[in-house]
Amino acid sequence: MKDRADAAARDRYAVAGHPVEHSRSPFIHARFAALTGEPIDYGRLPCPLDGFATTVGAFAASTGAGLGPARGCNVTVPFKFEAVALAAQLTPRAALAQAANTLRFDAGGWQADNTDGAGLVRDITVHAGVALQSATLLLVGAGGAAAGVLGPLLETGPQRLVLANRSPDRARTLVERHAALAALHGVTLEAVALDDCGDSYDIVVNATAASLAGATVPVAARVLRPGALALDMMYGSAAQGFLRWAAEHGAHGRDGLGMLVEQAAESFRFWRGVRPPTDAVLAELRAAIAGEGT
């Protein structure tokens, strides 16, 4: 009876996306729950490409068998722009990004947040030990992932941030929305095409889905100065091509696993009001993936 009562007390969360079958988020949030004592159950919520809102709405209204109510979800590709439209209230960072990776099902209206940027900044500065302030930074891509991290990156005060995208117009739209924030922090912010990136950046962040699709790195190697940090937001086998490219050209390659754990911790705090410790969880996750041979 006690086990059933304990299960009924657990609030439900999930990661919503297409695909989500191989998402590591359930492992991460299960560890966070164990470390903090927060009573949650976290699963996967596969969404059809044309049925994101319907699927998330049904999850929010559902009553899980033997579990508590659904309280929120993470949102991954390709639905981060759509997630904003489902929320009655946006945090400032979600409003600036116009993209969300976290929804909270509040009774007075859903709230949306974007924790990607905070996760990326913490992974670069804490786990990788690389300073963002006064650095030159190339951010590749202008989709939901890039939109979510641009604001927090600007707030760290890099000297120059260049946003490169296959469609320069899309990059310019994102730059225009962030122009005031860039000026506030004294950052030179530019939008360019992928073949016009310049060269010798301190930090290069790949926010495209190129690695996930098995495509080649979308920018030329000249963007890397010797010893630069080259970070791909993908992880596991999807990031291996990018990491090899970085090593071949004298850069320090890093995958997106640290960002994944850190953004998850920010989401957990948004839902539960407590930020879980991350170092041990990241180490466990890296060991697990290494054990799988990815």
N, C-alpha and C positions, 0 to 999 in steps of 0.2 A: 504493500500500500504506500509506503514512504517513497519508493522509487517513482510510482505513478504520480504522486503529489508533487514531487520535485520536478518531474517532466512538465506537468501542467503549469508550473510556475515559470518556465523558461520562455522568454520572449523570442520570437522568430525573426530572423534576418536571412538575406540571400544575396547572391551576386547575380544580376540580370544582364544578359548579353547574348551575342550570337557570333561565335560559339562560347560556351562556358564549361564544357565537359571536362576540360583539363585545368580549370582554374585552381590556383593554390589558396584562394581566399578562405574556403572552409577550414583548411588546416590552420591558417594564420589566426582566424577569429576563435577557433576552438582553443588554441593555446592562450590567446588573450583572455578568454573567459576563465580558463584554469588559473592563470596568474593573478587575475584581479578578483576572482570569486563572483563575477557578474553572471547571473543566470540567463544565458542565451543559447539558442540553437541556430546554427548557420548552415545554409545549404546552397544549392545551385538552382537558378531559375532560367532555363533556356527560353528565349523569346524568338518567335518568327520575325523575319525582317519587316513584315508588314503588320505586326501585332504586338509591338512593345507596350504601348499604353494599355491595351486590353489585358495583356498578361500580368503586368505589374498591378493594375487595378484589381484583378481577380485575386492575386496573392495578398494584397493589402486587406481585402474584405474576407479572406478565408479564415477558417478556424482549424488549425492543424490538429491532426489526430493525436490526442494525448498530450498536446503542447499548448502553450499560451498563444496570445494574439501575434499577428505580424506587425512589427514595429518599424521596419525600414528595409532598405536594400542598397547595395552598391550597384553602380551602373558602369558597364564596360562597353567596348566597341560593339556596334557602331552607333550607340544610342545616347551619347552624352549631350548632344544638342537637343534631342527630343525630351530628355529628362527635365530640362528647365521648364518646359511648357506644362508639366504636370503639377508643378509646385505653386502654392499660393504665396509663399514667401521665399526669397532668395537671400543667402548670406551675401555680404559685399563681394567676396571673391567669386561666388557663382554668378552674381549679377555682372561683374566685369568680364568674366570669361564667356558669359552666355552659354555655358556648358556646365553640367553637373555630373559628378560621379557618386553622389551620396544623396539618398532621399530618406526623410524621416516622416513616418505616417502619423503626424500629430492630429488630435481630434479636431482642432480648430482650423485645420488646413495643412497640407503637406509642406514641409520645408526642404529646400535643396541647398547643398553645399558642394564645393569642389575642393577636395583635399590633395589633388595630384601635385600642385605646386609646392605646398608645404612639405610633402613627402620627398619630392625631388631635391629641394633645397637642403633638407636635413641629411639626405643620403650623401650628397656631394660634400657638404661642409663637415659633417660628423663622421660618417663611415669612410668616405674617400679621403677626408682631411684636406680638401682643396678649397681655397678661399674664392668666393665669388666677387667680393668687393674689389673694384678696380680692374677686374679681368675683362678680356675680350671674349665674347660668347657668340657662337653660331647655333641657332635653333632651327632645325630642319623640319619643315612641315607646318601646316596652318589649319589642321583639323581640330577635333575635340581635345586631343592630348596636348597639342601645342597651346591651344586657347586656355587650358586649365593651368599651365605652368608659367605662362608669360608674365602675369602680374607679380606673383611671388618672386620670380627671378629678378624683375626690375627693382623690387623693393630691397634687394640685397646690395644695390648700388654698383653693378658692373660699369666699367668705363664705356663699353659699347656692346650693344646687342643687335645682331643681324638676324632677321627672320627670312629664311629662304624657302620657297615653295615652287612647285611645278607651275602653278597659276599665280603670278605675282600680284594680280588684282586681289585675290583672296588674302594674301599676306598683307597687302596694303590696308585692307579693311580692318584686319586685326591690329595692325600698327596704329591706325587712326584712333581706334577705341582705347588704346593704351597710351596715347601720346601725352596726355596730362600727367599720368603717373610717371612716365619716363622723365618728363621735365622736372617734376617734383624731386626726383632722386638724382638729377643731373646725369642721366644716361642718354647717350646717343643711340636712337632706335631707328632702324632702317628695314625696309622690305625689298628683297631682291629675288631674281629667278635662280633656279638651282645651278645654272651654268654661269652665274655671275656673282659668286659668293665672296670673292676675294681670297685671301690666304692667311695662314699663320695665326689661327685663333688659339687662345689658352684652353678653351673648353668648347667641345662640339657635342650637342645633344640631338640624337635622332628621334624625333617624335612622329615619324611616319610609320605606316604599316608595312614598309618594304621588307623588313626582316621576317615578319610573320608570313608574308607571301613568298618568301624564298628569293626575292629579287636582289639585285646587286645594290651596294651602297649608293644612295642617290646623289652624292656630291664627290668632287675630285679630291684626291689625297692632299692636294696643296693647301686645303683648309686646315690641316694639322701642323702646328709648330712642333718641333722636337720636344717630347715629353708632355705633350698636351693630354688632357683628360678627354677621352671619347666615350660617351655614354649612350647606349641604346636602351630605350624604354622597354624593349622586349627582354626575355630571359630564357634560360634553358637552351634547348637546341635551336630555337628561332634566332637567338642572338649570336650564335657561334660564328657566322660569316662576318658580321660586323666586328666582333672581337679579333678575328684573324686579320682583317683589314687594318684595324688600329695597330696591332702589334707589328705588322709588316712595314708600317710607315712610321715607326718610332714613337707611337703614342701609347698611353696607358688606357687600355680598354676596360670598360665596366658595363655590366648588364643592368637591367632594371629591377633586379630582385630586391635590392635595398629600398628603392623607391616604392615598390609594391608593399613592403612591410610597413614603411613609414606612413604612406598615405592611408593604409588600413588602420593604423593606430589613431590617426586624426579622425577617421570616420567613426571609430569606436568611441572616441571622446565626444563626438557630436551626438551620438546616440545615447551614451551611458553617463556622460559627465566625468569620466575618468580616463586618463591616457595610460595605456598599458606600457610596460617595459618592452623594448624591441630587440635589444642586442642578442639575447639568447634565442629568440624566435628566428631571427635572421640566420644565425649560425646553424640552427637545427634544419632550417629549410634548405640552406646551401648543402648541408651534409646529405639530406634526403635526395636532392636532385643529383648530386654527384654519385650517390649510390645507385641511381637509376641509369647511369651512364650517359646522361645528356650533356 
